[in-house]
Amino acid sequence: MFHLGSFGPAVAKTSPVEALRAGLGAFIGLAVAGAFVLAPTIDLKLGLYLVAPFGASSVLLFAVPNSPLAQPWSAIVGNVVAALVGVAVCLVVQDPVLRIALAVGLAITAIILCRALHPPAGAVAMTVAMSPDTVQELGFYFALMPIGLGSVVLVLIAIAYGRMTGRHYPFRQFDDPNSHGTQDPEPMERFGLSEMELIDILDRYRQSFNLGVEDLARLLGAAEIQVAANRSGPATAADIMSSNLITVAPDTPLTQVADLFHRHRFASLPVVGEANRFLGVIFQIHLIDRAREDGLRLNRGFGKAMSRLLDRQREMPVQAADVMNVGGPRATANTPLSALLPQMADGAVDAVPVLERGQIIGIVTRTDLISALARKSLSE
């Protein structure tokens, strides 16, 4: 007997921003392809035209770019192989119902054997089987134009769009360098399972079509971090935050910001406006990034780079507002440590500001968090 809840949404709630990002990506991908490469109307002379399955491919490429089904090999090879199968069946089988069913069935078998499963490929095979006149005109060329070229164009646009919007496409490989450019695994992935063990887990639970090895590593690592956070007890940000803060104004010159970093050995500095209203935070890496943007050679050492940066500052003043981060995570006094730990575990931020009605009342650094967890561990 089915539970009525089984018929409800199975996908977790997604933010409007992510929904807009995916929709905008599909719009750009199909618009660029239609404007510069593939005509929106059928052109049997060149074979350069849009087909309906490209809409389905766009859903995967732009909405779920981390899916194994959306990767370049799956999208390009899957669509092309399905088109080849569809053309072959269309040339041999005359009955339309049998032709369509056989084309889709054989295409699915073929793309799975090619390790190129891509759901829109089934629609490609069906489109070919429903277009005998087009097949007679183009033959196997149909698999290259428009299917092959169109798939390549959409994948290239998805790669560019992913980089522009901060998404990884194609998805990360297990042995890719981390965000620091070194070969150590990301913090979320350092839990001892090898690539082959992760592959075995995916195969054992028949999830290799749904999840990549690297993403499984990140999910398992995040789960372990969350378990550790849950064991941290009921402590909150107010229990461990630093409240005697050194802050800077948005118009504070970068020379003064650098001096405060050097004097207090801070990893971060909050930027506040009138009435102590929080505006953003500056991390040391922001100074290095600014030095790089100004054309400085960081391989001469941070000290020399900063010296050069400060010399240029005197000529072209740069202020705290020019380098501060305004979009990082934030907390309240009652935010539990279980929520703070995942925010800083991936190394993206060194500190989380604690706010009350828009005003900063403290800051929790990674050092504060480590100290709190250490004390908790020693007390058990």
Secondary structure, DSSP 8 states (H G I E B T S, - for coil): ---GGGGS--S----HHHHHHHHHHHHHHHHHHHHHTSBSS--TTT--B--THHHHHHIIIII-TTSGGGSHHHHHHHHHHHHHHHHHHHHH---HHHHHHHHHHHHHHHHHHTT---THHHHHHHHHHT-HHHHHHHTTHHIIIIIIHHHHHHHHHHHHHHHHTT--SS---TTS--TTSSSS--GGG-SS--HHHHHHHHHHTT-TTT--HHHHHHHHHHHHHHHHHHTT-S-BHHHH-B-S---B-TT-BHHHHHHHHHHHT-SEEEEE-GGGBEEEEEEHHHHHHHHHHTT--GGG-HHHHHHHHHHHHHHS--BHHHH-B-SS--B-TT-BHHHHHHHHHTSS-SEEEEEETTEEEEEEEHHHHHHHHHHHHHH-
